[in-house]
């Protein structure tokens, strides 16, 4: 289980963080609000919208973090590849 200070560091640093209505999860919120890479609201295809725009190994698999990195990070979450250090 993550400790609260770590979770605070993962949240977007712009604006205010709004609660997800009705006790939902971040996953369900992103899917319902069309953060899937194909802009649908069914199925879990949110990985690309939660990843940073750089640093991922290129991939030909649609929706994967390395696929068309220029369209990633729509959610503002900005997940980085493991072992990537920003100085």
Residue, then its C-alpha position, 0 to 999 in steps of 0.5 A: x500500500x502506498x503512503x500518502x506523501x507518495x500519492x500526493x507526488x503522483x497527482x497533477x500539479x496544476x489546478x485542484x484535484x477533484x474527487x471522483x463522484x460516487x466513490x468511483x475509481x480513477x480507472x472508471x472515471x477515465x473510461x467513462x469520460x473517454x480517456x481511452x486512446x480511441x476515445x470510446x467509453x467502454x473497456x480499459x484502454x487508458x494506459x496511453x492517456x496516463x503516460x508521459x509523452x516521452x521516454x517509452x520504448x516505441x511500440x506498434x501496439x495501439x494504445x500502449x505507452x510507446x505507441x504514438x507518444x505525442x497523443x499520450x498524457x491526456x489525463x495529466x497523470x504523467x506516468x514515467x517509464x520505470x528507472x527513468x530519472x528526471x533531473 
